[in-house]
Amino acid sequence: MATLVVKPSSIYEITQLEEAARRRLMAPLVPDQMLPLLEPRLNGPLADDARLNIGCAEKWGLVRLQLWARADDADPTLVVELGDMAFGQVELVMTIINDPNGERFDIDRLPDGRLTYLGTTERNLKEEERAMRAGLAPCQIRPGLRMFKHFLPRLEQFLQGMDKQVVMVDALTYYSAVLYERYGFGYMPGSRALMERIHKEFQPGGRLFAKLDGSTPFRQPGADRTVRGRAWAIHDGILNGRWEQPRMFKRIGMHAGITTFVGVQY
C-alpha cells in the first residue's frame, strides 16, 4: 500500500491510500443534514464510524462511499461512486440518496430474486407501478431525501481539493437529467439536442405526446406535463429504443443555466 498522499490528484491515487486516510478524505462528502438520520447518533468522527464504508477498485480507478443510517439496514442511505476519466477528469458515476425510513419498492429485483440493475436490464413491472404511483422516479427503490443540493457543494469542494475544474456525469434517467440541469449541469455535444427533441415531441401534436394513450400504466395521458411522467414513459420504451444516457458536465462553482423542459413540473 502506498504512503499517504496529502493531496491526491486522481481517484486512482485515493485507492492507493491507507484505509483510514481514505475514510478521512471521503467522509466530508456526507452532508451534515444527513447525520441526524443515523441511529444511534454519532459518537465521534464520521470517518471512524462503522456505518461508513469506503470501497475501491484500484484497477478501474473507482472509489465508492456508502453510508448506512442503521447498521442492519438493507440499503445504504447514501451511495457515491467516483471514477477517473481520460485527460484527468473525474466522473460522478453514481449518486443514490435514500430515505432510510421510506417504503422500499423492489424494482431492483424480480420475484425470483434475479437482479434487474434498477430496471435497466429487466423490469419488475408490478413494483415499478407501485413506485410510480407513490411518486418515485424510475430506478428509485426508496423515496429520496432531497439532499442533492446539500451534497453537490461537498462534491465540488472535494474536487477543488484535487485541482479539478469539471465533474462529468451520465444521466441514468430523463428525470435525473432534468434534475442535473436544475443544479447547474450542462450537456456535452449531441446530448442537449436529444433532450430538446424529447421536449418538442412531448408537446401536443408531437410523436411522444400521441403515444401517451393509456396502453400501459406508464403511458397515461397527461404524463407529458411532469418530469416524472415523461421519465416513466421513456423508461417504458416510448422512444422506440433504449434511453441514451446524456453525457453532462458541471464546471465547479458555475451554473450552466440550461433548461430543456420549459415550465418544468416534477
N, C-alpha and C positions, 0 to 999 in steps of 0.2 A: 504494500500500500504506500502511495506517495506521501511525502510530508505535507503539512498544511500549506495550502495556497491561500494567502491572505485575501487576495482579490482575484478570483477566478475570472477568466475571460471567455469561457465556454462551458456548456453543460458537461462536456466530457471531463473537464478539469474538476467539476464538482463531484462526478462519480469517483474520482481518484482520492477524494478526501477521506480521512478517518470518519467513522460513523458519527461520532459526537460533533465533529466540525460540520458535517453535512446538516445535522439537525439544527445546530445553532444558526447556520446560514439560511436554511429554508423556513424555519419556524415563523419569522416575521411576515411571511406571505399570508398567514391566517389573520383575518380581520378581527380587531378587538370585539366587534359586535357579535362575533360567533362564540366567544369564550363563555358567556353566561349560560349557553346551552349545555355545557359539559356537566355531567353528573358522575361522581361528585365534582364540585368546583375545583379548580386548580389549586394546588398547594405547593407552589414553586414555579420555576420557569417552564413554559410550554415545551421547550426543547428537551426537557428531562422527563416529560410525561409519556407513559407507555401507550397512550391512545394516539399518539402521533407516530406515524410510520413514514420513513423516507427510504424508498426503494430505488434502485437504479439498474440500468442495463448499459454497462460500460461499452460493449461492442457497438451499440447504436447511438451512444451519446444521449441517453434518456434518463430523466430523473422524475420520480413520481412521489408527491406528497399525499398522504391520506390521513385524515383526522376523524376519529370516531367520537361521537358525543358520549357514548357509554361503551365500556369495554366489550359488552356482549351484544351490541347492535349488529344486525345482519348486514347493514350497509353503512359505509362511511358518510359523514355529514359533508365533508369536503374532499374532493379529489382534484389535484392539479398536476398535470404532466407537461414537462417542458423538454424540448429536444433541440439539438443542433441542426442547422441547415447549412447549405453552401454559402460561401462568402462571409462566414462569421455571424450569420443571422440566427435568431432564436425563434422557435415556433411554440406557441401555446397549443399543444397537441390536444389537451382535454381539460375542461373545467366542469365539474359537477358540484352543485351546491344543493344538498337535500335537507328538507325539514325532517329531523330525526323523529319528530312526533307525528308526522303526517302519514296518511294511509299509504300502504305500498300497493303498487299495481305491477303485476308480473309480466310486463311487456318484454322483459329480457329473457324469458324462458317459455318453452312450450309446456303443455300439461305433462308430457312425458319426461320433462327435465332438460331437454336439449336447449342449448343457448340460441338466442335469436340475434345476439350482438345489438341489443337495443332496437330490434325490429329492422335492422339493415340487411340481414340475410334471409330471415324467415320472420313470420309475424304471428303473434298470439292475438287474433282479431277480437276475441271476447274481452281480453284485458285492455287492449287498446281502446275499444269503445268505452269501457268503463272509465279509463283515464281521460279520454276526450270529454266525456260528459261531466267529469269532476273538474274540468278547467285546466288540465295539464296539456302541454305541447307534446308533439311526437318525441320519442326517445327519453321521456321523463318517467322514472319509476316511482318517484315521490314528488309532492309539491316542493317548489323551491322556496328559498328564504328571502329572495330579492336582495341579495347581498353582493351581487357582482359589482355594484357601484362602490362598495367598500373594498372589494378585493382588487379591482383594477389599479387604484393608486399604489397599493402594496406591490403589485407586479411591476409597475413602471419604476418604482423606486429600486426594486430588486435588480431590474435590468440596467438602470442607470449606474448602479454599482459595478456592473460588468462592462461599462462603457458602450452599451448598446443604444442605438437611436430609434430602432424599429422593432416591433413584435409582429410576427406573422401568425395567421390562424386560418384554418379551413372551416367554413360554417357547416356543421353537421346537418342542419335542417334550415328550411326557409325562415322559421321562427328565430333561430339563433343568428342568422344573417342580419335580419332587421334589428335584432337586439344589439348586435355589434355596431351597426350603424349608429344607433342611439348613443353609444358610448364613444363615438369618435373614430371608428374604423372606416377605412376606405377600401376600394377594390383594386385588385391587380387587373391589367388589361383583359377585356373579354368578360370578366365576371359581372361587372356593373351592367353591361349590355344585357346579360341574361336576366338579371333582376328587373331591369326596366321593361324588358319584353314580357316577363311574367305579369308585372303590374298592368301593363296595357291589355294583355289577354284576359285579365280578370275584370275588365270594365264591361258594362252591358254591351252586348253585341260581340264580345270577344270569344275566342275559341274555348278558353278555360271557363269563362262565365257560363257558356252553353252546356258544359259538362257537369255543372252543379245541378244535377237532375234528380237527386234522391236515389240513385241506383245503388248506392251503398251508404252506410251510416256516416261515412266520411266525406260525402259529396252532396251535402244538403244545400238547397237554395239559401242564399244569404251568407254562405261561408266566405264569399269574396270580400265581405266588409271588415273582417278581422284578420289579424296576423295568424292567430291560432287556426281559424277556419281554413285559410289558404294553406297553412302548413300541413294540416291533416289531409287535405285533398291531394296535395303534392306527394305526401308520404304514401298515399293510397294509389299512386301511379297515374295521376291525372295528366302528367306531362307526356305520357306515352313513351316513357323511358326512365332510366334511373336518374335520381336527383344528382346533378353535377355540383359537388360542393364548391361554392365560390371561394376563391383564394382572396383573403383580406389581409390588411395590414394597418397598424396604427403607429404613427410617429409619436415617440414618447413626449408627453406634455402638450400634444396638439390634438385638435378635433377636426376631422376631415369635413364635417358639415354636410354629409351626404344623406339624402332621404329618398329611397326608391318607392316607398309606399306613401303616397300623398294622402293626408288625412288619416294617418295611422290610428288604428284601434287594436288593442291587444286582445 
